Amino acid sequence: MTEENTIRRNDEIAPARPALTLERKTAKTKSISELRKMRGEKRTGKTAAKAKRRKKRSEKFVRLTLELIKSEAYLDLTPSAARMLIQFLAKPGEAFGIALSDPQAYEVTFNFTYSEANKIGCARATFLTVIEALVKHGFIDPVKRGGVFDGKKVSSVYRLSQRWKAYGTPGFRSKDYRRWAVTAGRETIAPVQEGEREYL
């Protein structure tokens, strides 16, 4: 036995340990992972950091900024409208996986039916009042007005708006949901006067 194939341990000569093969390394790593799960041990180090990042990416939530919750438009909402606003703000993320901080969240359109509202505890009459309030305060814009046309039910279509940022200022463009007219049972058209600025 050559000196290269031996190691010194406690002043004795012992054979060197053979290197682990890739298969054995994989099996060893897998067994350690399984043992940790059985023991209920938490991951540590880089493994825990990677798992945390994966969980964060997949987590769905609605981030309400201080600018929004301290705005005059938000503080002027009724409790029912303020509660339902969160449900509207969640729509782009729920339907398309788009974060509220992404500008695309204010470009996509979505449905929010009376039956959906009813399932989360909002009565039909209350939901209509909520929609009117959110449109009036600049949080949502109606795109298509729903109803029954040619014997078929058509759901209303909405889009998030940032008009609320100008609420209470001379530059705010107010919209009245009840005044919006239905054309051919499809598109919702609002009366727009010359010189009025359209906010997103």
N, CA and C atoms as a LAMMPS dump frame, in Angstrom:
ITEM: TIMESTEP
0
ITEM: NUMBER OF ATOMS
600
ITEM: BOX BOUNDS ff ff ff
-5.0000000000000000e+02 5.0000000000000000e+02
-5.0000000000000000e+02 5.0000000000000000e+02
-5.0000000000000000e+02 5.0000000000000000e+02
ITEM: ATOMS id mol type element x y z
1 1 1 N 0.853 -1.197 0
2 1 2 C 0 0 0
3 1 3 C 0.882 1.237 0
4 2 1 N 0.624 2.115 -0.925
5 2 2 C 1.449 3.314 -1.034
6 2 3 C 0.998 4.363 -0.05
7 3 1 N 1.847 5.353 0.164
8 3 2 C 1.538 6.425 1.101
9 3 3 C 0.375 7.276 0.623
10 4 1 N 0.196 7.37 -0.732
11 4 2 C -0.867 8.194 -1.294
12 4 3 C -2.238 7.611 -1.001
13 5 1 N -2.313 6.282 -0.804
14 5 2 C -3.6 5.635 -0.583
15 5 3 C -3.921 5.437 0.894
16 6 1 N -3.179 6.124 1.781
17 6 2 C -3.442 5.99 3.21
18 6 3 C -3.589 7.356 3.836
19 7 1 N -4.285 7.404 4.996
20 7 2 C -4.397 8.644 5.767
21 7 3 C -3.966 8.331 7.19
22 8 1 N -3.508 9.364 7.911
23 8 2 C -3.039 9.181 9.278
24 8 3 C -4.182 9.531 10.225
25 9 1 N -4.532 8.651 11.121
26 9 2 C -5.578 8.901 12.096
27 9 3 C -5.114 8.355 13.447
28 10 1 N -5.053 9.254 14.443
29 10 2 C -4.615 8.867 15.788
30 10 3 C -3.282 8.119 15.753
31 11 1 N -2.354 8.675 14.971
32 11 2 C -1.01 8.11 14.867
33 11 3 C -0.988 6.694 14.316
34 12 1 N -2.057 6.264 13.671
35 12 2 C -2.091 4.952 13.062
36 12 3 C -2.302 5.102 11.571
37 13 1 N -1.878 4.161 10.826
38 13 2 C -2.051 4.175 9.379
39 13 3 C -3.341 3.43 9.05
40 14 1 N -4.261 4.127 8.35
41 14 2 C -5.531 3.501 7.983
42 14 3 C -5.788 3.744 6.503
43 15 1 N -6.495 2.821 5.857
44 15 2 C -6.797 3.003 4.429
45 15 3 C -7.665 4.236 4.203
46 16 1 N -7.427 4.925 3.09
47 16 2 C -8.23 6.113 2.759
48 16 3 C -9.646 5.692 2.402
49 17 1 N -10.631 6.557 2.758
50 17 2 C -12.029 6.273 2.433
51 17 3 C -12.255 6.441 0.936
52 18 1 N -12.961 5.523 0.326
53 18 2 C -13.241 5.671 -1.106
54 18 3 C -14.165 6.85 -1.356
55 19 1 N -13.984 7.546 -2.485
56 19 2 C -14.813 8.694 -2.83
57 19 3 C -16.236 8.233 -3.118
58 20 1 N -17.217 9.053 -2.703
59 20 2 C -18.613 8.717 -2.953
60 20 3 C -18.946 8.91 -4.419
61 21 1 N -19.646 7.959 -4.972
62 21 2 C -20.093 8.102 -6.361
63 21 3 C -21.27 9.063 -6.395
64 22 1 N -21.62 9.543 -7.608
65 22 2 C -22.745 10.482 -7.769
66 22 3 C -24.045 9.858 -7.274
67 23 1 N -24.222 8.548 -7.556
68 23 2 C -25.443 7.873 -7.133
69 23 3 C -25.55 7.838 -5.617
70 24 1 N -24.393 7.545 -4.965
71 24 2 C -24.402 7.464 -3.502
72 24 3 C -24.62 8.836 -2.87
73 25 1 N -24.033 9.886 -3.492
74 25 2 C -24.227 11.239 -2.985
75 25 3 C -25.705 11.634 -3.058
76 26 1 N -26.333 11.311 -4.201
77 26 2 C -27.75 11.642 -4.387
78 26 3 C -28.618 10.904 -3.374
79 27 1 N -28.304 9.606 -3.171
80 27 2 C -29.069 8.794 -2.221
81 27 3 C -28.908 9.325 -0.803
82 28 1 N -27.677 9.751 -0.487
83 28 2 C -27.399 10.27 0.853
84 28 3 C -28.153 11.57 1.094
85 29 1 N -28.13 12.466 0.103
86 29 2 C -28.834 13.749 0.215
87 29 3 C -30.327 13.517 0.365
88 30 1 N -30.869 12.567 -0.425
89 30 2 C -32.288 12.265 -0.381
90 30 3 C -32.676 11.697 0.977
91 31 1 N -31.842 10.822 1.506
92 31 2 C -32.163 10.21 2.797
93 31 3 C -32.143 11.247 3.914
94 32 1 N -31.216 12.203 3.842
95 32 2 C -31.147 13.265 4.851
96 32 3 C -32.399 14.125 4.782
97 33 1 N -32.824 14.434 3.547
98 33 2 C -34.026 15.246 3.368
99 33 3 C -35.257 14.545 3.925
100 34 1 N -35.353 13.229 3.667
101 34 2 C -36.491 12.461 4.16
102 34 3 C -36.482 12.367 5.678
103 35 1 N -35.288 12.2 6.26
104 35 2 C -35.181 12.138 7.715
105 35 3 C -35.613 13.45 8.357
106 36 1 N -35.226 14.579 7.714
107 36 2 C -35.62 15.884 8.25
108 36 3 C -37.138 16.046 8.242
109 37 1 N -37.772 15.577 7.166
110 37 2 C -39.228 15.671 7.082
111 37 3 C -39.883 14.835 8.162
112 38 1 N -39.347 13.625 8.393
113 38 2 C -39.904 12.736 9.405
114 38 3 C -39.757 13.33 10.796
115 39 1 N -38.634 14 11.01
116 39 2 C -38.383 14.592 12.33
117 39 3 C -39.067 15.939 12.498
118 40 1 N -39.585 16.478 11.408
119 40 2 C -40.22 17.79 11.481
120 40 3 C -39.23 18.922 11.567
121 41 1 N -37.99 18.666 11.132
122 41 2 C -36.959 19.7 11.196
123 41 3 C -37.136 20.696 10.049
124 42 1 N -36.794 21.932 10.305
125 42 2 C -36.892 22.976 9.3
126 42 3 C -35.604 23.069 8.492
127 43 1 N -35.764 23.522 7.259
128 43 2 C -34.585 23.702 6.421
129 43 3 C -33.77 24.896 6.896
130 44 1 N -32.472 24.801 6.67
131 44 2 C -31.581 25.884 7.07
132 44 3 C -30.67 26.273 5.919
133 45 1 N -30.05 27.416 6.052
134 45 2 C -29.061 27.855 5.069
135 45 3 C -29.646 28.143 3.7
136 46 1 N -28.896 27.785 2.653
137 46 2 C -29.291 28.083 1.274
138 46 3 C -30.577 27.365 0.879
139 47 1 N -30.77 26.166 1.384
140 47 2 C -31.976 25.395 1.052
141 47 3 C -33.218 26.114 1.543
142 48 1 N -33.152 26.647 2.766
143 48 2 C -34.291 27.368 3.332
144 48 3 C -34.555 28.66 2.563
145 49 1 N -33.484 29.341 2.165
146 49 2 C -33.625 30.599 1.426
147 49 3 C -34.29 30.371 0.074
148 50 1 N -33.905 29.296 -0.626
149 50 2 C -34.499 28.975 -1.925
150 50 3 C -35.976 28.634 -1.772
151 51 1 N -36.292 27.846 -0.749
152 51 2 C -37.685 27.459 -0.521
153 51 3 C -38.539 28.674 -0.198
154 52 1 N -37.973 29.609 0.559
155 52 2 C -38.686 30.827 0.927
156 52 3 C -38.964 31.678 -0.3
157 53 1 N -37.974 31.779 -1.211
158 53 2 C -38.165 32.566 -2.437
159 53 3 C -39.239 31.942 -3.321
160 54 1 N -39.258 30.604 -3.413
161 54 2 C -40.277 29.929 -4.213
162 54 3 C -41.668 30.178 -3.649
163 55 1 N -41.787 30.131 -2.332
164 55 2 C -43.068 30.354 -1.685
165 55 3 C -43.53 31.789 -1.892
166 56 1 N -42.591 32.731 -1.83
167 56 2 C -42.923 34.142 -1.994
168 56 3 C -43.439 34.413 -3.4
169 57 1 N -42.824 33.764 -4.408
170 57 2 C -43.249 33.978 -5.79
171 57 3 C -44.653 33.429 -6.031
172 58 1 N -44.985 32.324 -5.37
173 58 2 C -46.269 31.689 -5.603
174 58 3 C -47.385 32.256 -4.724
175 59 1 N -47.034 33.024 -3.711
176 59 2 C -48.025 33.557 -2.788
177 59 3 C -48.84 34.652 -3.463
178 60 1 N -50.158 34.622 -3.249
179 60 2 C -51.032 35.633 -3.827
180 60 3 C -51.5 36.569 -2.728
181 61 1 N -51.359 37.843 -2.954
182 61 2 C -51.806 38.821 -1.976
183 61 3 C -52.081 40.146 -2.67
184 62 1 N -52.771 41.04 -1.98
185 62 2 C -53.051 42.379 -2.49
186 62 3 C -52.311 43.369 -1.616
187 63 1 N -51.415 44.119 -2.223
188 63 2 C -50.63 45.092 -1.475
189 63 3 C -51.305 46.47 -1.552
190 64 1 N -51.796 46.956 -0.42
191 64 2 C -52.412 48.274 -0.366
192 64 3 C -51.347 49.279 0.087
193 65 1 N -51.059 50.233 -0.755
194 65 2 C -50.023 51.217 -0.426
195 65 3 C -50.552 52.248 0.564
196 66 1 N -49.628 52.901 1.262
197 66 2 C -50.022 53.963 2.182
198 66 3 C -50.67 55.117 1.422
199 67 1 N -50.193 55.339 0.195
200 67 2 C -50.77 56.404 -0.63
201 67 3 C -52.257 56.156 -0.85
202 68 1 N -52.618 54.898 -1.056
203 68 2 C -54.027 54.574 -1.307
204 68 3 C -54.87 54.672 -0.038
205 69 1 N -54.449 54 1.032
206 69 2 C -55.295 53.938 2.234
207 69 3 C -55.357 55.268 2.988
208 70 1 N -54.445 56.188 2.669
209 70 2 C -54.485 57.512 3.299
210 70 3 C -55.036 58.584 2.35
211 71 1 N -55.428 58.143 1.153
212 71 2 C -55.941 59.099 0.171
213 71 3 C -57.339 59.566 0.565
214 72 1 N -57.695 60.746 0.075
215 72 2 C -59.014 61.308 0.353
216 72 3 C -60.106 60.425 -0.25
217 73 1 N -59.814 59.857 -1.421
218 73 2 C -60.795 59.015 -2.095
219 73 3 C -61.121 57.78 -1.255
220 74 1 N -60.1 57.147 -0.687
221 74 2 C -60.317 55.935 0.107
222 74 3 C -61.023 56.264 1.422
223 75 1 N -60.588 57.32 2.078
224 75 2 C -61.172 57.692 3.364
225 75 3 C -62.622 58.138 3.224
226 76 1 N -63.02 58.533 2.017
227 76 2 C -64.386 58.983 1.777
228 76 3 C -65.326 57.83 1.433
229 77 1 N -64.78 56.612 1.264
230 77 2 C -65.622 55.465 0.931
231 77 3 C -66.418 54.983 2.139
232 78 1 N -67.566 54.386 1.864
233 78 2 C -68.338 53.747 2.925
234 78 3 C -67.614 52.456 3.32
235 79 1 N -67.881 51.935 4.507
236 79 2 C -67.227 50.677 4.92
237 79 3 C -67.437 49.536 3.927
238 80 1 N -68.646 49.43 3.36
239 80 2 C -68.925 48.357 2.396
240 80 3 C -68.097 48.522 1.133
241 81 1 N -67.99 49.756 0.642
242 81 2 C -67.211 50.024 -0.573
243 81 3 C -65.722 49.789 -0.331
244 82 1 N -65.234 50.195 0.84
245 82 2 C -63.814 50.007 1.17
246 82 3 C -63.485 48.521 1.263
247 83 1 N -64.397 47.722 1.821
248 83 2 C -64.175 46.287 1.943
249 83 3 C -64.18 45.618 0.571
250 84 1 N -65.116 46.003 -0.282
251 84 2 C -65.221 45.401 -1.599
252 84 3 C -64.128 45.891 -2.55
253 85 1 N -63.554 47.045 -2.268
254 85 2 C -62.461 47.559 -3.102
255 85 3 C -61.317 46.551 -3.16
256 86 1 N -61.02 45.928 -2.035
257 86 2 C -59.937 44.939 -1.981
258 86 3 C -60.229 43.789 -2.943
259 87 1 N -61.498 43.392 -3.03
260 87 2 C -61.877 42.308 -3.935
261 87 3 C -61.657 42.707 -5.397
262 88 1 N -61.948 43.964 -5.717
263 88 2 C -61.718 44.458 -7.076
264 88 3 C -60.224 44.546 -7.376
265 89 1 N -59.448 45.027 -6.419
266 89 2 C -57.999 45.159 -6.61
267 89 3 C -57.325 43.794 -6.777
268 90 1 N -57.955 42.755 -6.252
269 90 2 C -57.383 41.41 -6.348
270 90 3 C -57.638 40.758 -7.701
271 91 1 N -58.553 41.308 -8.48
272 91 2 C -58.961 40.672 -9.733
273 91 3 C -57.819 40.455 -10.74
274 92 1 N -56.982 41.465 -11.058
275 92 2 C -55.897 41.226 -12.029
276 92 3 C -54.955 40.11 -11.602
277 93 1 N -54.658 40.025 -10.316
278 93 2 C -53.783 38.971 -9.828
279 93 3 C -54.461 37.617 -9.835
280 94 1 N -55.738 37.601 -9.468
281 94 2 C -56.492 36.349 -9.409
282 94 3 C -56.72 35.774 -10.804
283 95 1 N -57.053 36.643 -11.757
284 95 2 C -57.397 36.175 -13.101
285 95 3 C -56.186 36.019 -14.016
286 96 1 N -55.187 36.908 -13.858
287 96 2 C -54.071 36.905 -14.802
288 96 3 C -52.699 36.778 -14.146
289 97 1 N -52.649 36.743 -12.813
290 97 2 C -51.366 36.648 -12.121
291 97 3 C -50.551 37.925 -12.219
292 98 1 N -51.229 39.063 -12.393
293 98 2 C -50.535 40.343 -12.536
294 98 3 C -50.542 41.087 -11.205
295 99 1 N -49.363 41.49 -10.739
296 99 2 C -49.261 42.216 -9.474
297 99 3 C -49.865 43.604 -9.614
298 100 1 N -50.388 44.115 -8.51
299 100 2 C -51.029 45.431 -8.527
300 100 3 C -50.041 46.536 -8.854
301 101 1 N -48.756 46.297 -8.585
302 101 2 C -47.723 47.293 -8.879
303 101 3 C -47.361 47.332 -10.362
304 102 1 N -47.81 46.345 -11.116
305 102 2 C -47.537 46.278 -12.557
306 102 3 C -48.529 47.169 -13.305
307 103 1 N -48.062 48.058 -14.198
308 103 2 C -48.964 48.925 -14.965
309 103 3 C -50.021 48.147 -15.742
310 104 1 N -49.731 46.906 -16.095
311 104 2 C -50.697 46.089 -16.834
312 104 3 C -51.96 45.808 -16.027
313 105 1 N -51.857 45.901 -14.711
314 105 2 C -53.016 45.653 -13.858
315 105 3 C -54.135 46.645 -14.146
316 106 1 N -53.77 47.798 -14.709
317 106 2 C -54.758 48.839 -15
318 106 3 C -55.169 48.837 -16.472
319 107 1 N -54.7 47.854 -17.202
320 107 2 C -55.048 47.738 -18.614
321 107 3 C -55.966 46.551 -18.891
322 108 1 N -55.831 45.49 -18.095
323 108 2 C -56.659 44.302 -18.312
324 108 3 C -58.081 44.554 -17.825
325 109 1 N -59.033 43.852 -18.42
326 109 2 C -60.431 43.96 -18.014
327 109 3 C -60.858 42.66 -17.349
328 110 1 N -61.889 42.738 -16.524
329 110 2 C -62.337 41.563 -15.777
330 110 3 C -63.825 41.681 -15.454
331 111 1 N -64.419 40.555 -15.103
332 111 2 C -65.823 40.501 -14.682
333 111 3 C -65.903 40.451 -13.168
334 112 1 N -66.957 40.989 -12.643
335 112 2 C -67.262 40.834 -11.224
336 112 3 C -68.785 40.778 -11.123
337 113 1 N -69.314 39.586 -11.039
338 113 2 C -70.758 39.409 -11.093
339 113 3 C -71.412 39.581 -9.721
340 114 1 N -72.739 39.764 -9.766
341 114 2 C -73.506 39.894 -8.528
342 114 3 C -73.462 38.594 -7.729
343 115 1 N -73.434 37.455 -8.425
344 115 2 C -73.379 36.176 -7.723
345 115 3 C -72.051 36.023 -6.974
346 116 1 N -70.954 36.501 -7.58
347 116 2 C -69.651 36.472 -6.898
348 116 3 C -69.69 37.308 -5.636
349 117 1 N -70.271 38.508 -5.771
350 117 2 C -70.358 39.411 -4.622
351 117 3 C -71.222 38.812 -3.53
352 118 1 N -72.298 38.151 -3.94
353 118 2 C -73.211 37.553 -2.968
354 118 3 C -72.527 36.442 -2.177
355 119 1 N -71.627 35.689 -2.836
356 119 2 C -70.917 34.59 -2.172
357 119 3 C -69.98 35.079 -1.07
358 120 1 N -69.528 36.314 -1.2
359 120 2 C -68.627 36.851 -0.166
360 120 3 C -69.366 37.81 0.768
361 121 1 N -70.714 37.697 0.761
362 121 2 C -71.509 38.424 1.747
363 121 3 C -71.96 39.81 1.362
364 122 1 N -71.968 40.121 0.076
365 122 2 C -72.407 41.443 -0.369
366 122 3 C -73.732 41.307 -1.114
367 123 1 N -74.807 41.885 -0.57
368 123 2 C -76.134 41.781 -1.174
369 123 3 C -76.17 42.506 -2.515
370 124 1 N -77.137 42.14 -3.343
371 124 2 C -77.246 42.707 -4.684
372 124 3 C -77.376 44.233 -4.654
373 125 1 N -78.289 44.735 -3.816
374 125 2 C -78.496 46.185 -3.734
375 125 3 C -77.237 46.887 -3.221
376 126 1 N -76.562 46.256 -2.267
377 126 2 C -75.332 46.835 -1.721
378 126 3 C -74.232 46.85 -2.774
379 127 1 N -74.157 45.792 -3.58
380 127 2 C -73.109 45.7 -4.594
381 127 3 C -73.255 46.808 -5.635
382 128 1 N -74.488 47.115 -6.02
383 128 2 C -74.714 48.206 -6.974
384 128 3 C -74.229 49.528 -6.387
385 129 1 N -74.518 49.753 -5.105
386 129 2 C -74.063 50.971 -4.428
387 129 3 C -72.538 51.012 -4.361
388 130 1 N -71.928 49.846 -4.128
389 130 2 C -70.467 49.739 -4.064
390 130 3 C -69.848 50.111 -5.408
391 131 1 N -70.386 49.565 -6.484
392 131 2 C -69.856 49.86 -7.818
393 131 3 C -69.951 51.357 -8.111
394 132 1 N -71.104 51.939 -7.8
395 132 2 C -71.284 53.38 -8.029
396 132 3 C -70.25 54.191 -7.252
397 133 1 N -70 53.796 -5.998
398 133 2 C -69.039 54.518 -5.158
399 133 3 C -67.614 54.379 -5.686
400 134 1 N -67.238 53.166 -6.104
401 134 2 C -65.874 52.932 -6.589
402 134 3 C -65.623 53.651 -7.912
403 135 1 N -66.662 53.725 -8.764
404 135 2 C -66.537 54.481 -10.019
405 135 3 C -66.457 55.971 -9.716
406 136 1 N -67.315 56.425 -8.83
407 136 2 C -67.367 57.845 -8.478
408 136 3 C -66.056 58.328 -7.865
409 137 1 N -65.421 57.494 -7.051
410 137 2 C -64.181 57.89 -6.376
411 137 3 C -62.927 57.585 -7.193
412 138 1 N -63.114 56.984 -8.372
413 138 2 C -61.979 56.805 -9.277
414 138 3 C -61.168 55.544 -9.104
415 139 1 N -61.74 54.502 -8.471
416 139 2 C -61.005 53.254 -8.281
417 139 3 C -61.22 52.257 -9.412
418 140 1 N -62.392 52.289 -10.033
419 140 2 C -62.672 51.401 -11.16
420 140 3 C -63.381 52.183 -12.26
421 141 1 N -63.289 51.672 -13.472
422 141 2 C -64.017 52.225 -14.618
423 141 3 C -64.82 51.105 -15.254
424 142 1 N -66.092 51.344 -15.584
425 142 2 C -66.868 50.331 -16.282
426 142 3 C -66.478 50.298 -17.754
427 143 1 N -66.342 49.117 -18.304
428 143 2 C -65.986 48.965 -19.718
429 143 3 C -67.21 48.518 -20.512
430 144 1 N -67.913 47.515 -19.972
431 144 2 C -69.153 47.044 -20.595
432 144 3 C -70.217 46.902 -19.521
433 145 1 N -71.39 47.386 -19.811
434 145 2 C -72.493 47.296 -18.864
435 145 3 C -73.217 45.976 -19.065
436 146 1 N -73.431 45.25 -17.995
437 146 2 C -74.1 43.96 -18.083
438 146 3 C -75.606 44.082 -18.132
439 147 1 N -76.259 42.957 -18.322
440 147 2 C -77.713 42.926 -18.388
441 147 3 C -78.168 41.739 -19.214
442 148 1 N -79.418 41.766 -19.603
443 148 2 C -79.97 40.722 -20.462
444 148 3 C -80.228 41.317 -21.833
445 149 1 N -79.529 40.807 -22.845
446 149 2 C -79.659 41.319 -24.202
447 149 3 C -79.903 40.14 -25.152
448 150 1 N -80.948 40.256 -25.951
449 150 2 C -81.325 39.187 -26.891
450 150 3 C -81.523 37.855 -26.169
451 151 1 N -82.064 37.948 -24.959
452 151 2 C -82.336 36.741 -24.189
453 151 3 C -81.119 36.114 -23.542
454 152 1 N -79.982 36.774 -23.622
455 152 2 C -78.757 36.248 -23.028
456 152 3 C -78.23 37.19 -21.95
457 153 1 N -77.709 36.59 -20.894
458 153 2 C -77.127 37.384 -19.817
459 153 3 C -75.711 37.824 -20.193
460 154 1 N -75.452 39.093 -20.03
461 154 2 C -74.122 39.637 -20.318
462 154 3 C -73.551 40.222 -19.03
463 155 1 N -72.375 39.768 -18.632
464 155 2 C -71.744 40.26 -17.4
465 155 3 C -71.095 41.611 -17.628
466 156 1 N -71.118 42.42 -16.606
467 156 2 C -70.436 43.714 -16.677
468 156 3 C -68.929 43.497 -16.68
469 157 1 N -68.235 44.38 -17.354
470 157 2 C -66.774 44.295 -17.441
471 157 3 C -66.189 45.571 -16.874
472 158 1 N -65.148 45.442 -16.068
473 158 2 C -64.531 46.59 -15.409
474 158 3 C -63.033 46.637 -15.664
475 159 1 N -62.468 47.764 -15.307
476 159 2 C -61.018 47.948 -15.374
477 159 3 C -60.611 48.787 -14.156
478 160 1 N -59.498 48.442 -13.53
479 160 2 C -59.012 49.266 -12.416
480 160 3 C -58.603 50.637 -12.928
481 161 1 N -58.761 51.629 -12.087
482 161 2 C -58.422 53 -12.47
483 161 3 C -57.576 53.653 -11.384
484 162 1 N -56.798 54.618 -11.799
485 162 2 C -56.015 55.411 -10.84
486 162 3 C -56.495 56.861 -10.798
487 163 1 N -57.736 57.07 -11.215
488 163 2 C -58.306 58.414 -11.132
489 163 3 C -58.386 58.893 -9.688
490 164 1 N -58.418 57.94 -8.752
491 164 2 C -58.541 58.277 -7.335
492 164 3 C -57.409 59.166 -6.842
493 165 1 N -56.266 59.114 -7.523
494 165 2 C -55.122 59.923 -7.099
495 165 3 C -55.409 61.414 -7.196
496 166 1 N -56.319 61.788 -8.101
497 166 2 C -56.664 63.205 -8.285
498 166 3 C -57.973 63.567 -7.588
499 167 1 N -58.532 62.625 -6.83
500 167 2 C -59.817 62.869 -6.166
501 167 3 C -59.706 64.059 -5.211
502 168 1 N -60.681 64.941 -5.294
503 168 2 C -60.697 66.122 -4.427
504 168 3 C -59.927 67.299 -4.978
505 169 1 N -59.355 67.144 -6.18
506 169 2 C -58.618 68.234 -6.82
507 169 3 C -59.386 68.71 -8.053
508 170 1 N -59.083 69.905 -8.544
509 170 2 C -59.77 70.414 -9.738
510 170 3 C -59.551 69.543 -10.976
511 171 1 N -58.459 68.786 -11.013
512 171 2 C -58.169 67.962 -12.178
513 171 3 C -58.862 66.608 -12.186
514 172 1 N -59.632 66.31 -11.131
515 172 2 C -60.281 64.998 -11.058
516 172 3 C -61.431 64.899 -12.049
517 173 1 N -61.461 63.807 -12.801
518 173 2 C -62.546 63.562 -13.756
519 173 3 C -63.534 62.602 -13.128
520 174 1 N -64.672 63.112 -12.735
521 174 2 C -65.689 62.296 -12.086
522 174 3 C -66.497 61.521 -13.121
523 175 1 N -66.926 60.329 -12.731
524 175 2 C -67.776 59.508 -13.59
525 175 3 C -68.966 59.019 -12.775
526 176 1 N -70.137 59.074 -13.386
527 176 2 C -71.357 58.615 -12.732
528 176 3 C -71.792 57.314 -13.397
529 177 1 N -71.771 56.233 -12.648
530 177 2 C -72.086 54.919 -13.218
531 177 3 C -73.501 54.865 -13.791
532 178 1 N -74.457 55.499 -13.152
533 178 2 C -75.846 55.454 -13.602
534 178 3 C -76.056 56.229 -14.907
535 179 1 N -75.194 57.202 -15.183
536 179 2 C -75.358 58.026 -16.38
537 179 3 C -74.743 57.393 -17.621
538 180 1 N -73.995 56.318 -17.413
539 180 2 C -73.365 55.68 -18.561
540 180 3 C -74.412 54.955 -19.387
541 181 1 N -74.389 55.156 -20.703
542 181 2 C -75.396 54.577 -21.59
543 181 3 C -74.904 53.281 -22.206
544 182 1 N -75.837 52.384 -22.492
545 182 2 C -75.509 51.11 -23.115
546 182 3 C -75.79 51.203 -24.609
547 183 1 N -74.807 50.863 -25.417
548 183 2 C -74.959 50.897 -26.866
549 183 3 C -74.967 49.477 -27.405
550 184 1 N -76.053 49.076 -28.008
551 184 2 C -76.203 47.756 -28.618
552 184 3 C -75.975 46.626 -27.612
553 185 1 N -76.163 46.93 -26.355
554 185 2 C -76.017 45.895 -25.339
555 185 3 C -74.6 45.408 -25.162
556 186 1 N -73.632 46.147 -25.642
557 186 2 C -72.25 45.671 -25.57
558 186 3 C -71.335 46.706 -24.899
559 187 1 N -71.043 47.766 -25.588
560 187 2 C -70.072 48.729 -25.075
561 187 3 C -70.734 49.776 -24.183
562 188 1 N -70.049 50.14 -23.126
563 188 2 C -70.519 51.192 -22.241
564 188 3 C -69.819 52.491 -22.627
565 189 1 N -70.592 53.51 -22.913
566 189 2 C -70.013 54.771 -23.383
567 189 3 C -70.392 55.887 -22.423
568 190 1 N -69.415 56.651 -22.01
569 190 2 C -69.665 57.75 -21.087
570 190 3 C -69.66 59.072 -21.838
571 191 1 N -70.478 60.024 -21.4
572 191 2 C -70.447 61.34 -22.028
573 191 3 C -69.136 62.045 -21.699
574 192 1 N -68.397 62.419 -22.713
575 192 2 C -67.109 63.086 -22.514
576 192 3 C -67.17 64.473 -23.139
577 193 1 N -66.869 65.468 -22.356
578 193 2 C -66.874 66.836 -22.857
579 193 3 C -65.498 67.209 -23.359
580 194 1 N -65.463 68.148 -24.257
581 194 2 C -64.17 68.589 -24.813
582 194 3 C -63.308 69.205 -23.719
583 195 1 N -62.046 68.897 -23.788
584 195 2 C -61.102 69.486 -22.838
585 195 3 C -60.967 68.678 -21.555
586 196 1 N -61.825 67.681 -21.35
587 196 2 C -61.721 66.854 -20.142
588 196 3 C -60.562 65.899 -20.29
589 197 1 N -59.798 65.744 -19.219
590 197 2 C -58.641 64.851 -19.239
591 197 3 C -59.049 63.48 -18.731
592 198 1 N -58.631 62.457 -19.444
593 198 2 C -58.955 61.08 -19.043
594 198 3 C -57.815 60.526 -18.191
595 199 1 N -58.14 60.112 -16.966
596 199 2 C -57.156 59.487 -16.092
597 199 3 C -57.289 57.982 -16.2
598 200 1 N -56.175 57.267 -16.04
599 200 2 C -56.2 55.807 -16.11
600 200 3 C -57.047 55.225 -14.994
